[in-house]
């Protein structure tokens, strides 16, 4: 299929949890000699498959611990799946915890290049878009101040401005629409809307069903690592809502 | 293979940015800035020369140059492996959020140390002039031990950065290993004067020592020690291959431990 931009094929993720966390050599050697190292298997995801076409906007629903973040991390390439595969076409931009990759001692201007490089943008491209990034972030003269002196809103604004300077094929959103003050939030929502209009594929995780309904046209529901339903957003959020109320009555 | 190369090409700019960052931040808050790179080996060499040359009653005028060569190479090896060891953990915030080929982090640590080391070689040139060590054509051969030293540090750095993710106390252990390496690198003494007899081969077990030997040969205008050269090639490429193997085998598990 030509239109397919993301294919998640029977993805499973197994975590080996040590019963007691051993993170130093001394304890490891002692436990190894005593034969006390045991692992507990834990499947965060089991056999999850779905495909997305260009322009699809997928909401990922599920309670805490359902495997939503694990799934996003596997798609973003941060985690590698134990089984199964993920095929993507084009540039993925993750808007996760904006500004988490900044170096606190670096100034905003220096961080533009650093963070841009982390996201895999070429140098000339960043140079070209440099002014545009600063303008969009509204940081003005603060751009030459070390990021450690920024407020969290300023950091998020800069992170958002850098990450969204490209036209991605796949956009990963993790409840980041609440960026900065009301004014900037409007602006960032507008920017994301314009990306939607240009046919970007979106993966969106949120606990707010209203937000998911507003943004997405498709949804999947995860429960304890398993994909239990997928389809149109209204249909799935209905299933999700009934499950929540069922859970409450228990 | 070509996939790895293309990926490297894509993130070449990130590597450059990270190297730049480490050097910039290291010297940003100090008045003398990059001058420290020159002052630090100069001062320690003066101290070592006073202690080991005058007090031990050596007559050799070029002994400070001898000390400085060993000292500079050891300092680089120690700094680069120590920072590379922490590379994965100190960049955990990025590793958890965005995909980046992870070897970039230990590589950038070693490369930034290497750049600082290159600058500090200026002090060696000055010392050679002051103590009248006449350069010969053999000086060009210094490129070979210097290149092997980089390979060795990259390899050891990759091994350490992988292990440090799983074992946090490795830092202290490595400090002890570095001390052994320092005392067996013949920085401030000449192994032949130790009267070890046949047991002198024991120095050849130290991967840094064999590199220092040939660097000194180049500086003092002697031909290369072929045995030491062969050994240093084996050590450096051996550690690099093992480092790459270990790193690639374990890198998917990093994120679960940082």
Interface residues (C-beta under 8 A of the other chain):
Chain A: X15 X16 X23 X24 X25 X26 X28 X73 X76 X77 X78 X79 X80 X94 X96 X97 X100 X101 X103 X105 X106 X110 X113 X114 X117 X118 X119 X120 X122 X123
Chain B: X10 X11 X13 X14 X16 X17 X18 X21 X24 X25 X28 X93 X94 X95 X96 X97 X98 X99 X100 X166 X167 X168 X169 X170 X173 X252 X255 X256 X257
